[in-house]
Amino acid sequence: MTTRTAVDFWFDPGCPWAWLSSRWVLDAAKVRDLDVTWRLLSLSLLNEGKEESEKARESHLRSHQQERVIAAARDAHGADVVLPLYTALGTSYHVDKTHRDRAVVESALLGAGLPADLAEALDEEKWDDAIRADHEEGIAKVGVDVGTPIIALADTAFFGPVVTPAPKGEDAGRLWDGVLLVARTPGFYELKRTRDASPSFD
């Protein structure tokens, strides 16, 4: 009997790179035995006290508000609703290029089979503790000098990968194998090059 691997994936719904990595992991899970739990990482919290542009601050705040809705949905309906809601929100924002307003959130909720009135959570700060708990658990595994996504399994955790477009099929599986190989190498910390392409959602 094949042993399945439990994986935790931390995301900010507004991050296009996290979105691409999430689609990669979903494809990797089709060709590798992965069970993924979807967790919240807030770029708004990550950048608290840091200097950033007004545009970036507003974008991070909107994402944080969406995370309140995800946290509320998870609380009311269980962890299994996180992925379909993230998929509905991400498809709307990253693929369809819609504005992240309440109507879009309500539509995403309905598309994920959830009540539209969960959109009330957009402005409910009571969900911030749940977001922060998820966020801090992820950051504790990799340190503060990272972004989203964070991926963890057993005693291995890492930021990334940052990739575009998202590999599919066995290509996704091979990238998974390679990322684990380097991430599990003792003393390995970083592999990076300048990005020369924008996120591609095709």
Residue pairs with C-beta under 8 A, 6 or more apart in sequence:
2 33
3 33
4 33
4 34
4 35
5 32
5 33
5 34
5 35
5 153
5 154
6 35
6 37
6 153
6 154
7 25
7 29
7 34
7 35
7 36
7 37
7 151
7 152
7 153
8 36
8 37
8 39
8 138
8 150
8 151
8 152
8 153
9 21
9 22
9 25
9 36
9 37
9 38
9 39
9 149
9 150
9 151
10 39
10 40
10 41
10 134
10 135
10 138
10 148
10 149
10 150
10 151
10 152
11 18
11 19
11 21
11 22
11 38
11 39
11 40
11 41
11 86
11 148
11 149
12 18
12 40
12 41
12 42
12 43
12 60
12 63
12 67
12 148
13 19
13 63
13 66
13 67
13 70
13 86
13 89
13 90
13 93
14 43
14 59
14 60
14 62
14 63
14 66
14 93
14 100
15 43
15 63
15 147
15 148
15 149
16 94
16 199
16 201
17 147
17 148
17 149
17 162
17 164
17 199
18 41
18 147
18 148
18 149
19 90
19 94
19 199
19 201
20 162
20 163
20 164
20 165
20 166
20 199
20 200
20 201
21 149
21 151
21 160
21 161
21 162
21 163
21 166
22 38
22 86
22 90
22 149
23 166
24 161
24 163
24 166
24 167
24 172
24 175
24 176
25 34
25 36
25 151
25 172
25 176
26 36
27 166
27 167
27 168
27 169
27 172
27 173
28 34
28 172
28 173
28 175
28 176
29 35
29 36
30 169
30 172
31 169
31 170
31 172
31 173
32 173
32 176
32 177
34 176
36 83
37 79
38 79
38 82
38 83
38 86
39 134
39 137
39 138
40 67
40 70
40 71
40 130
40 131
40 134
40 135
41 134
41 135
41 138
41 139
41 148
41 149
41 150
42 60
42 63
42 64
42 67
42 131
42 132
42 135
43 60
43 63
43 64
43 147
43 148
44 57
44 60
44 61
44 63
44 64
45 64
45 131
45 132
45 135
46 135
46 139
46 144
46 147
46 148
47 56
47 57
47 60
52 60
62 100
63 100
64 128
64 131
65 122
65 123
66 89
66 100
66 105
66 122
67 127
67 131
68 121
68 122
68 123
68 124
68 125
68 127
68 128
68 131
69 85
69 105
69 109
69 118
69 119
69 121
69 122
70 82
70 85
70 86
70 89
71 121
71 127
71 130
71 131
71 134
72 118
72 120
72 121
72 124
72 127
73 81
73 82
73 85
73 109
73 112
73 114
73 118
73 121
74 81
74 82
74 130
75 127
75 130
76 118
77 114
81 112
81 113
81 114
84 111
84 112
84 113
85 108
85 109
85 112
85 114
87 112
88 107
88 108
88 109
88 111
88 112
89 104
89 105
89 108
92 98
92 104
92 107
92 108
93 100
93 104
94 199
94 201
95 201
98 104
102 119
102 122
105 119
105 122
106 116
106 119
107 116
109 115
109 116
109 118
109 119
110 116
121 127
138 150
138 152
139 146
139 150
141 150
141 152
141 157
142 150
142 157
142 158
142 159
146 159
147 159
148 159
149 159
149 160
150 157
150 158
150 159
151 157
151 158
151 160
151 179
152 158
153 180
156 180
156 183
156 184
157 183
158 179
158 183
160 179
161 175
161 179
162 195
163 175
164 197
164 198
164 199
164 200
165 200
165 201
165 202
166 172
167 174
167 175
182 188
182 191
